[in-house]
Each structure stands twice: as structure tokens, then as C-alpha cells.
Amino acid sequence: AISEPLVVGTPYGGGGTASDNVYLDGVTKATASVRIAHDSILAATLAVARDKMQGVGAGPAPRPDPAHDEALSWKDLLDQGLVGRLRVSGAQLDAAFAGTKWAQDGAGIDPEAPFIDLYVIDLGPPALARAVLAPETLSEIARFTARAPDDELVLLIEAGQHGLVSADFVRNTAPDRLTATQDGLPLVLRDADILPELAADLPPELSEATKMVVRLDRRLGFDPTRPWELRLQAVREHGMFQAEVGSAHFPLVLQTPERFFLRPAAPDRISPVQQALRNRAADLWALGGFLGLLMAALLAQSRLAGLRAFTPVRLGILCVVIGFVGFWGQGQLSIVTVMAVARGLVSGGLEVLLYDPFGLAIWGAAGIGFLLWGRGFFCGWLCPFGAMQEFAHHAGRLLRLPRIEPPASLARVLLWTGPVAAVALVAVAFLAPQHAEAAAEIEPFKTAITMHFDRPWPYLIWAMGWIAVSMVWFKGFCRSLCPLGAVMRLGGLLRLRAFIPRRADCGKPCQLCRVRCAYGAIKRTGEIRYSECFQCLDCVAIHDDKSRCVPLVLAAKRKARA
């Protein structure tokens, strides 16, 4: 677990007995390589844990300032709190084991004498190292720092009876009786394999004490300028044969002042919205170019519809919609967004929509389309699942399948199924939000576009079934059950103009456009039902074609006779 001090390797002798370290004895070869991989993974994991779980943004690790020169004596170090000290008497040790089976196993310890008398000095800052170390050890520290500039060295001096490690400890490994934490997360603590000699002006009793230099890696998130905790473990054994081991822990909180360090400027943190925009910048530029060209073409709809290759051009655009907007960009709009907006307007949290700038751009384009063309811009040109249904329709014609149209009365009833579904889904989002995701599966968009048909068979049957239906009933889902289409009808009320040209003869008596309209969006009077129009431009092509538009054909014949 990330909260435990993990050591790659094995404890030596009985060194691992009751140790707080967790030893990973799973590698018999290349242990150094595994340790490097372990440290790299641990660095990334700890960075995420500190940033997300603990709410501490560590930022770049501070480095000792080599230019900071400060003359410090041992008394100065003590007076300024630059030396951490942990004192535990024999009586305090007995109190730690009181009430346990190990309470009587410390017989012979003087209750007044210091069982632990630990001094801790940060050797990273040169001024502190010069104050406590002999010149020979300072040179060794300098050579070590040149090899490992990211390691923070710490001097431990234990002048009591306990010592620092067990009798089986091996140098250059993780100390078995010492652990360190910061922000509640473990620090990687290892022996630096340096035998320190103290400065001549330090108290003589310290020279006779147990000394050890340990290292902590600043790359793994260690920051000596913020509080961190060093824990010394005291162990007692109960029984003569296969003795039971008990332990007590004594913590010491340490912190080195900022003045001894240089802190690199932390990189500017960007918001999730900015991160999303940066990650999808290329896609957004491509989408913007595609939408601009598409809107320009539809604004010149008469020229577009008048192309001899209009059908191949339209199908090419729909291929881009399926491949780029749908599969690649995941820009399939959904009723789920409408449900989220409805809840967000009541409870807040609409900023989540900004995390998907690609989808938001599609929504923006659909909104502009409402003003210019009603629902037709999205439903007819930008919906990936609608494009799939249109290709299924053309496949049905190539296979010479029958084309089925429901009776006019049934078709009018089916137009209400979409609005009913939309209202029901919004109601579920408020009344039973735990079922909202399941209810939204009425849309096959997630299966067909988001998941690329990689779903369990009930979802596949639903999505592929509607595509199969479209081979005989043109865009059956769009024209009946689609809840998003129902919302788009409401958006179409914002339409500012009637963009489809009409003549006085349209519907009186000419019915050609009405008969050819695959959506049933033209009344017998020739009037366009824009709430049902998908902007396929078939009627525009007929309107401007002198060989197909009945009023134009009759006018040409009258002119020829005259």
C-alpha cells in the first residue's frame, strides 16, 4: 500500500523482525533495476497522492542554497532549533509498554537514565554540515552530493542506550528501526553508507555516541522545509523460545528553515478546462474548419443542392461526421447532456460541461443552426448516428429492400414518442438519479458511437436493430423515439427565417416535393414543417431544377408554345 514504507529486498538476519518496513522479497536477480523502477513508480504515486488525496501541492523540491554562509556553533544550532532532539527515559519506555505482556521485559533499565537521546541535523544546507562535521567527512559529503544531487542527507546521533538499528542491520540498506513520513505518506529512508566524524568543538559525549547518515530523495516529494516526522522504534521480546516481539514508537517532528534553501518557481497550475482545451487543441481547430465550411456550404444551399454530384458530396460529409465527429472526436450529442444541464440549473455544477470542449463546440454549432435552419443543421448534417441510419437507407436501396412508411395517422402519433421519452428522462434525472444512466440507454448513441459497438448483446441488438430498421423505414429512430431530436425541435423555435424557397404553385397544385420528402415534413399546402425538417435539401434541388420542378417545366412549355 502507498501508506507503508516498502523496501525492495530482504531483511538481513533478524533485522526485519517487528520492523515497520514492508520487505518485497520477490526478486532474486537485478534487484537494483527493480529498486530503480520501484522508486520511479513510487515518485509518481506519491506526487498524485499528495496532490489529490492530501490536498498538498508539493511543487518542485527545494534545494540547499550553496551560497548561504552562516557561522553556527553547536549552541547556536540548539538555541535556534536547528537540531531536532528526542529524549526518552527508561520510565517513559516502561510507560509505553505498560499493560502489555512486554511490560516486565525491560528489567534492569535505569528509569532515570535516557534510554533514547537522539539528535537529528539536516546536512543538506552547507552551513549546517560545516557546523557539525569534521573536514574529512565534509569532503565525503561533497562527493556524495555530486553523485546524488537530489538526496537530502540527515545526520543521526544517538547518545542513549537504544542505538539506531538492530544488530543485524547491513549498511546501505533501509534502517529497520527507523521510518519517516511527511503529510501522512511514507518517505524512502536509506543509509548513506557514510561513517561520520564530528567537528572538534562538539560536546565530547557525542563523539562516543552512535552516529549514522541517512538519505531521503527530494524527487520522491520530500521537502525538508515542511514538517516531517522521524519515528524510532523500540523493541522488546517476551519468552525464551520463539520470543514474541512487541514494539513502541517514538516520533520526532523536524523542519529546516527556508533560509537555507532555494525553491524553484512552481509551474503554473492550469484548470481542468484549460487542460481539456490544450489536449484537444488540434481536434478543435479541425472541427472549427469543418463546421465553418459546412455552414458556408449550407448558406449557399441552392448551389450545393444544384450540384450534379450532390448525393456523393452529402454522403462524403456524413462520412466525416461518423468518422471524425463521432468515432474520433466523441462529439455525439446526447440527451444525457440535457439531463445534466437540467440538474445543474437546480443544484449547480454546470462547469462540468466545459470539460468536453469538443462536444461543447458541437452544441454551440447546433445553437447557431437553430437560428439559421432550425433543427435541421444538427439532425440532418451533424448527428453521427443519424448519418449511420442514412447510410443504412442507401444500403437498403442497393439491396432492393422494400421501403415502408407508416400511415399518416400513425406517423403523427409516432412524432410524440420522442417528446414523451425526453420528458420521462428528465423526470428520472430529478426523481431517481441513480437510474438516470440506465434510462438514457434508450438512445443507442453510446453503444454505436462512444463504445464502437463493443458492448453486451442486449445493447448491440438495440443499436443495430434501429440501423436495420432504417434500411426499410427511413431514419426510423430519428423520426420517432429520439429524445434528443425532441429537444432539437424545441430549439428550432428559435429559427429566424424560412430558408427553404417556395412558389405559389407549391402544393397548389404541385405535390412533387411533398411526395419526395423522405421525412414527411411538407404539408399538402406546400408549407414546410420546420420542426420535422432535417435539411436534406432534396426539395431545394427539385425547386431549382428546370427539368424536375413541375411549375418550371409547365412555364417552359408555355413559353415554347408562345
BAKE-646243 format. One record per residue: residue in one letter; x, y, z of N, C-alpha, C in turn. Coordinates in steps of 0.2 Angstrom, whole numbers, plus 5000, padded with zeros to 4 digits. Each point is the difference from the previous one (the first is absolute). Layout:
N
aXYZXYZXYZ/...
***
This chain:
562
a500449945000499650065000500450065000/i499850064997500450065000500150035007/s499649985005500150035006500649965004/e500349954998500549955003500650014997/p500650005004500750014998500249934997/l500050004993500149944996500850004999/v500349945001500749994999500149944995/v500350024994500249944995500649975003/g499949935002500649965002499749965006/t500549985004499949965006500350025006/p499749995006500350025006500649965001/y500550025003500649965002499949985007/g500249935001499949975006499450015003/g499950025006499450025003499850075000/g500350044995499950075000499350024998/g499749954997499350024998499549985005/t500249975006499549985005499750075003/a499350004999499650055003500250074997/s500450004995500150074996499450034997/d500050065000499450034996500050004993/n500649984997500150004993499749934997/v499750014994499749944997500549984994/y500349945001500549984996499749964994/l500250024994499849964994500549954998/d499949945002500549954998499749964994/g500050034994499749974995500550004994/v500650025001500550014994500649975002/t500349954996500649975002500650034996/k499850034994500550034996499950074998/a500550044998499950074998499650045005/t500249995007499650045005500150074999/a500650024998500150084999499550034995/s499949964995499650024994499250015003/v499949955004499350005003499950065005/r500650015003499950055005499950074996/i500450014995499950064996499350014997/a499749944998499350004997499650025006/h500149975006499650015006500050075002/d500650035000500050075002499750054995/s500049984993499750044995499250005001/i499849945001499249995001499850035006/l500449995005499850035007500050084999/a500550034997500050074999499450034997/a499849974994499450024997499449995004/t499949945004499549995004499950045006/l500650025003500050045006499850074997/a500250024994499850074998499350014999/v499749954997499250004999499749995007/a500249965004499750005007500150065004/r500550035000500150075003499650054997/d499950004994499650054996499349995001/k499849944999499349995000499749985007/m500349955003499749975006500150055006/q500650025001500150045005499950084999/g499950024994499950074999500650045000/v500649975000500750035000500350004994/g500150064997500350014993500750015002/a500549944999500750015002500450054996/g499850004993500450044996500749974999/p500550044997500749985000500350005006/a500449955002500449995006500550065001/p500050025006500550065001500749965001/r500550044998500749985000500450045005/p500549975003500450045005500450064996/d500050055003500350064997500850005001/p500449994995500749995002500350075001/a499750054999500350075001499850025007/h499649975004499850025006500549985005/d500450065003500549995005499850035006/e500049965005499850025007500449965005/a500450045004500449975005499649985006/l500049935002499549975005500549965004/s499950015007500349955005499549955002/w500249955004499549955002499550035004/k500250055004499550045005499550044995/d500250034995499650034995499549954997/l500249944998499649964997499449985005/l500249995007499549985005499550065001/d500350055001499650065002499550024994/q500249994994499550024994499649944998/g500049945003499649954999500249964993/l500750014998500249974994500249935001/v500049985007500149935001499449975003/g499749944997499549975003500249955006/r499650005005500349965006499449965003/l500149935001499549965002500349965006/r499750025006500349975007499449955002/v500249945002499549955003500449975006/s499750015006500349975005499849925001/g500349975005499849935001499350005002/a499850045005499350005002499550024995/q500250044995499550014994500049944996/l500549964999500049944996499649955004/d500049995006499649965004499350024999/a499850065000499350035000499849984993/a500450004995499849984993499849934999/f500349955004499849935000499549985006/a499850055004499649985006499449974997/g499749955004499449974998500149954995/t500649984998500149954994500449945003/k500149954997500349945002500850025000/w500250064997500750015000500250055006/a499550015004500150065005500649985005/q500149935002500549985004500749984997/d500050014993500649984996500550055000/g499950055003500650055000500350015007/a500049955004500350005006500850025000/g500250045004500750025000500150074997/i499550034997500150064997499950065005/d500550045001500050065004499450044998/p499550015004499450044998500250084999/e500550025004500250074999500550014994/a500349954998500550014995499750004993/p500350044995499750014994500149934996/f499449974998500049944996500250024993/i499650054998500150034993500250085001/d500650014997500250085000500250014993/l499650024996500150004992500050084998/y500650014996500150074997499949994993/v499750044996499950004993500150064997/i500550004995500250074997500049994992/d499750044997500050004992500650024998/l500349964996500750014997500050034993/g499450014997499950034994500350074999/p499850045004500250075000500850005002/p500450034996500850005002500150035006/a499750055002500150035007499949965005/l499549965000499849955006500549945000/a500249984994500549944999500750035003/r500250064999500650025002500050015008/a499450015002500050015008500149945004/v499949944997500049945004500549954997/l500350004994500449954998500750024999/a500449955001500750014999500250014992/p500650034999500150024993500049944995/e500349945003500049944996499349984998/t499550005005499449984998499650054996/l500250065000499750054996500249994993/s500649984999500249984993499749944997/e499849955005499749944997499250024999/i499850045004499350034998499950034994/a500550044998500150044994500049954994/r500449955001500049954994499449964999/f499749995006499349965000499550054996/t500050065002499550054997500150014993/a500649994998500250014992499749944996/r500049945004499749944996499350005001/a499750025005499350005001499750075003/p499950044995499950075002499250015003/d499649954998499350005003499949975007/d500549975003500049975006500150055006/e499650005005500150055006500349955005/l500650025002500349965005499850035007/v499949955005499850025007500549965005/l500350045004500449975005499649985007/l500149935002499749985006500549985005/i499950035006500549985006499649985005/e500149945002499649975006500549995006/a499950045005500449995006499749965005/g499549974999499749965006500249934999/q499549965003500249925000499749974994/h499550034997499649964995500449984994/g500450054997500350004993499550024995/l500249994994499650024994499749944996/v500449945000499749954996500249935004/s499749954997500149935003500749984999/a500249955004500749974999500149974993/d499549984997500049974993500050044994/f500050075002499950054994500750004996/v499950004993500550014995500050074997/r500650025000500150074997499750014993/n499850064999499750024993499449974999/t499649985005499349974999499550055004/a499449985000499550045004500149985007/p500050055004500149995008499449965002/d500149955004499449965002499650025006/r500350055004499750035006499850074999/l500150034994499850074998499650004994/t499550055001499550014994499950085000/a499850024994499950075000499350014996/t499650065001499450014997500050084999/q499650024995499950074999499350004997/d499550045002499350014998499749935001/g500249965004499649945001500349944996/l500450024995500349954995500749985002/p500249944998500749985002500550034996/l500650015003500650024996500549955000/v500350004994500549944999500750025004/l500149965005500650025004500549944999/r500650024999500649954999500650035003/d500449955002500750025003500450024994/a500450065001500450024995500749975000/d500149955004500749975000500650055001/i499950045005500550055002500149995008/l500650005002500249995007500250075002/p499650045003500250075001500450015006/e500550054999500450035006499750075001/l499950015007499750075002500650055001/a499750064999500550065001500350005007/a500650025001500450005006499650045006/d499650054998499850045005499349985003/l499749944998499449975002500149975007/p499549995004500149975006500349935000/p500549995004500449935000499549945000/e499550005004499649945000499649994994/l500050044995499749994994500449964995/s500750015001500549964996499949935002/e499949985006499949935002499349974998/a499650044998499349984999499949964993/t499549964999499949974994499850054995/k500350004994499950054995499849974993/m499650034996499849974994499750064995/v500249994994499750054995499549964995/v499450035000499549974996499950054994/r499649974995499950054994499249994999/l499750064998499450004997500050034993/d499649984996500050024993499550064999/r500250064998499550054999499649994994/r500249964995499649984994499449975002/l500049965005499449965003499550055004/g500150065000499650055003500250025007/f500649985002500250025007500250084999/d499750045005500250075001500250015007/p500650015001500350015007499850075003/t499750044996499850075003499349995003/r499649954999499449985003500049955005/p499650005005500049955005500049934998/w500549965002500049934999500149965006/e499949945000500049965007500549944999/l500550005005500449945000499849965006/r499949934999499849965005500549955002/l500249995006500549955003499649955003/q500149944999499649945002500549975006/a499749995006500349965005499649935000/v500449955001499849935000500149965006/r499649965002500149965006499749934998/e500349955003499949934998499749965007/h499549964999499749975006500149924998/g500349975005500149924999500749994998/m500149935002500749984998500049974993/f499549964999500049964993499550034996/q500250024994499650034995499650065003/a500450045003499850065004499550044996/e499550035003499550044997500350075000/v500050044995500350074999499450055001/g500250055004499550065001500450064998/s499750054998500450064999499650075002/a500450055001499750065002500350054995/h499750064999500250054995500150065003/f500550044999500150065002500250054995/p499550054998500150044995500450075001/l500350034995500350065001499850044993/v499750065001499850044995500650054998/l500250004994500650044998499850054994/q500450055000499850054994500750055000/t500250014994500650044999499850074997/p500250065003499850064998500150014992/e499550044997500150024993500650034998/r500350045005500650044998500649964997/f500049945002500549964997499949974993/f499550014997499849974994499850054995/l500149974994499750044994499449964997/r499550034999499449974997499850024993/p500149954995499850024994499350024999/a499950044995499350034999499549944998/a499549995003499549954999499750014993/p499949954996499650014994499350025001/d499850044995499350035001499549944999/r499649995005499549955000499450034995/i499849954996499450024995499449975002/s499450034999499449975002499849944995/p499649965003499849944996499750024993/v499750065000499750034993500650014995/q500550045003500650014996500449944998/q500049955004500349944998499649974995/a499450005000499649964995500150044993/l500050075001500150044993500749984997/r500550005005500749984997500049934997/n499749965003500049934998499749994993/r499550044999499649994994500150064995/a500550035001500150064996500049984992/a500349954998500049984993499349984998/d499749965004499349984998499550064999/l500150055005499650065000500150044993/w500650014999500250044993499749964994/a500149945000499749964994499250005000/l499750005006499350005001499750074998/g500450055002499850074998500050014992/g500649974997500050014993499449964996/f499949945003499549964997499350035001/l499850035006499450035001499950074996/g500650034999500050074996499849984993/l500349954997499949984993499349984999/l499849965005499349974999499550055001/m500050055004499650065001500050044994/a500650014997500050044994499749974994/a500049935000499749964994499350015001/l499749995006499350005001499750074999/l500450055002499750074998499950014993/a500449974996500050004993499649934997/q499449995004499749934999499849994993/s499850054996499849994993500549974996/r500650035001500649984996500249935002/l500049985006500149945003499549944997/a499450025001499549954998500049994992/g500250064997500049994992500649964997/l500549985005500549964997499849944997/r500349984994499849934998500249945004/a500650015004500249955004499850025008/f499450035000499850025007499949945005/t499849944998499949945004500749985002/p500549994996500649985002500350055005/v499950064998500350065005499749995007/r499449995000499650005006500349945004/l500049944997500249945003500850015002/g500450034997500750015002500050045006/i499650065001499950035006499849965006/l499549964998499849955006500549955002/c500449984995500649965002500550045005/v500150064999500450045004499750015007/v499350005000499650015006500149945004/i499949944997500049935004500849995002/g500550014996500649985001500450055005/f499950074998500450055004499650035006/v499450024999499650035005499849945005/g499849944997499749955004500649965004/f500349954996500449955002500650045003/w500450044997500650035002499850065005/g499650044999499950065004499549995006/q499749945000499449995005499650065001/g499850034994499650065000499249984999/q499849945001499349985000499650035005/l499650054999499650035005499549955003/s499850015006499549955003499550045005/i499549975001499550025005500350005007/v500549965001500450005006500250085002/t500350034995500250075001499450045002/v499449994997499550045002499749995007/m500149945002499849985007500550035005/a500650004998500550035005499950075000/v499850044995499950075000499450015004/a499549964999499450015004500149995008/r500449965002500249995007500550055002/g500550024995500450065002499750065001/l499550024997499650065001499750005007/v499849955002499749995007500550005006/s500549964999500549985005500750034999/g500150034994500750034998500449944997/g500650024998500549954997500050004993/l499850064996500050004993500750004997/e500550025004500650004998500349934997/v499749955002500249934998499950004992/l499650044997499950004993500650024996/l500450055004500650034997500649954999/y499949945003500549955000500049964993/d499550014996500049974994499950054995/p500650044998499950054995499849984993/f500249944998499849984994499249994999/g499749975005499349995000499650075001/l500450055004499750065001500050044994/a500549994996500050044993499449974996/i499949945000499449974996499450035002/w499950015007499450035003500050074997/g500550045000500050074998499850004993/a500349964996499850004993499349984999/a499749955004499349994999499650065002/g500250045005499650065002500050054995/i500650014996500050044995499549984994/g500049934999499649974995499350015002/f499850005006499350025002499850064997/l500450055001499850074997499950004993/l500549974996500050004993499649954996/w499949945003499749944997499549965004/g500050025006499649965005500349935002/r499749955001500349945002500449964995/g499950024993500249974995500849994999/f500350065003500850004999500349945004/f499849995006500349955004499749934998/c499349995000499749944998500249974993/g500050054996500149984993500849994998/w500450045003500750004998500549995005/l499950005007500549995005499949955005/c499549964999499849945005500349944997/p500549975003500449944997499549945000/f499649995005499549944999499550024995/g499850064999499550014995500349994993/a500750014999500449994994500049924999/m500149975005500049924999499349984998/q499550035002499349974998499950024992/e500350064998500050024993500349954996/f500649985002500449954996499649945000/a499749985005499649945000499450004995/h499750065000499550014995500349994993/h500650034998500249994993500249924999/a500349975006500149934999499449964999/g499450025003499449974998499750004993/r500250064997499850014993500449964996/l500750005001500449954996499849935000/l499849985006499849935001499249994998/r499750054997499350004998499549985005/l500250025006499549985005499450055000/p499449975002499450055000500150065004/r499750054998500050065004499350015004/i500050005006499450005004499950075003/e499450034999499850065004499449995004/p500050025006499349995004499550044997/p499449985001499450054998500150065003/a499750054997500150075002499750015007/s499549975002499750015007500549975005/l500349944999500549975004500650045000/a500250034995500650045000500050065004/r499450035000499950065005500049985007/v499849945002500049975006500749995003/l500449974995500749985001500450075002/l499850054997500450075001500050025008/w499549975003499950025007500449955005/t500349944997500449965005500650035002/g500350044996500750035002499950055005/p499550055000499950045005499849975007/v499649954999499849965006500649975004/a500549974995500649975003500450055003/a500150064997500450055003499850035006/v499350015001499750025006500149955006/a499949934998500149955005500849995002/l500450014996500750005002500250065004/v499850064999500150055004499749995007/a499449975000499749995007500449955004/v500349954996500449955003500650035003/a500350054997500650035002499950045007/f499450025001499850045006499849955005/l499549954999499749965004500449945002/a500349974996500449945001500750004996/p500450055002500650014997500549944999/q499949955005500449945000499849954994/h499450024997499849964994500150044993/a500250065001500150044994500449974995/e500649975001500449984995499749944997/a499749965004499649944996499550024996/a499650055002499450024996500350044994/a500650035000500250034994500249954994/e500049945002500249954995499549994995/i499450045000499550004995500350034994/e500550045001500450024994500649954998/p500049984994500549954998500750044999/f500150065001500650044998500649975004/k499949995007500649975003500349944998/t499549954998500249944997500450014993/a499650034996500350014993500650044999/i500050065004500550054998500550005006/t499850015006500550005006500449945001/m499649945000500449945001500149964994/h499950034994500249964993499749935000/f499450005002499649935000500349955005/d500550025004500349955004499650005007/r499449965000499650005006499749935000/p499749995006499649935000499450004995/w499849944999499549994994499450045001/p499750015006499350035000500150074997/y500650045001500150064998500150004992/l500449954998500149994993499449994996/i499549965003499449994996499650065000/w500050045005499650075000500350044994/a500750015001500350054995499949984993/m500349944999500049974993499349994997/g499549985005499350004997499750064997/w500250065003499750064997500450014994/i500649994999500450014994499649954995/a499949945001499649964996499450024998/v499650035005499350034998500150054995/s500550045000500150064996500149974993/m500249944999500049984993499349994996/v499550005004499350004997499650065002/w500150025006499750065002500550065001/f500050054996500550055000500150045007/k500649995003500150035006499549995005/g499849945001499449985005500150035007/f500649995002500150025007500050085001/c500350034995500050085000499350035000/r499649964996499350034999499549975005/s500249965005499549985005500350015007/l500449955002500250005007500550045003/c500450034995500650045002499850065005/p500249995007499950065004500450064999/l500649994997500450064998499750044995/g499749964995499750034994499450055003/a499649975005499550045003500250065003/v500650005003500350075003500250044994/m500249974994500250044995499450044996/r499549965001499450044997499850065004/l500150005007499950065004500550054998/g500649984999500550054998499950034993/g499649964996499850034993499650065000/l499650015006499650065001500450065000/l500650005000500450065000500250024993/r499849964995500150014993499850074998/l500450044997499950074998499750014993/r500049944996499850014993499849944997/a499650004994499849944997500550004994/f500449955001500649994995499949964994/i499449975000499949964994499550044996/p500250014993499650044996499449974998/r499450034999499449984998499750044994/r499649974996499650044995499350005001/a499650044997499350005001499749934998/d500349974995499749944997500249945005/c500550015005500149945004499549985004/g499749944999499449975004499450024997/k500050054995499450024997500150014992/p500149954996499849935002500649965001/c500650024999500649955000500149975006/q500149945000500149965006500749965000/l500450014995500649964999500450005006/c500250065002500450015006499849965006/r499350005001499749975006500149924999/v499949984994500049934999500749975000/r500550044998500749985001500350015006/c499750045005500350015006500049945005/a500649985001500149935004499850015007/y499950065003499950025007499250015001/g499750014994499350025001499950075003/a500550044999500050075003499650054996/i499749994994499650054996499349985000/k499650055002499349995000499750004993/r499449984999499750004994499950074997/t500050055004500050074997500650034998/g500649955001500650024997500450045006/e499750015006500450035005500549955004/i500550035002500549955003499950005007/r500049945003500049995007500850005003/y500250065002500750005001500249965007/s499549995004500149965006500249934998/e499849984994500249934997500550004995/c500250054997500450014995500849985002/f500349964996500749985002500550034995/q499750054996500550044995500449954996/c499649954997500449964995500150044993/l499650054999500150044994499749974994/d499749945000499749974994499450044997/c499650045004499550044998500350064996/v500650035003500350054997500349984993/a500349945000500249984993499550004995/i499449975002499450004996499850074998/h499950045005499850074999500450044994/d500749995000500450034996500149974993/d499849944999500149954995499550014994/k500150034995499550024994499849944997/s500349945001499849944997499549965005/r500050025006499649965005499550045004/c500150065001499550055003499450004995/v499449985002499450004996499850074998/p500050055004499850074998500550034995/l500749985001500550024995499949974993/v499949935000499949964994499450034996/l499450015004499450034997500150074997/a500450045004500150074997500549994994/a500449965000500549994994499549984994/k499649955001499549984994499650064998/r499750045004499650054998500450054996/k500650015002500550054997500149974993/a500249944999500149974994499450004995/r499449995003499450004995499950084998/a500250045004499950074998500550024995/
***
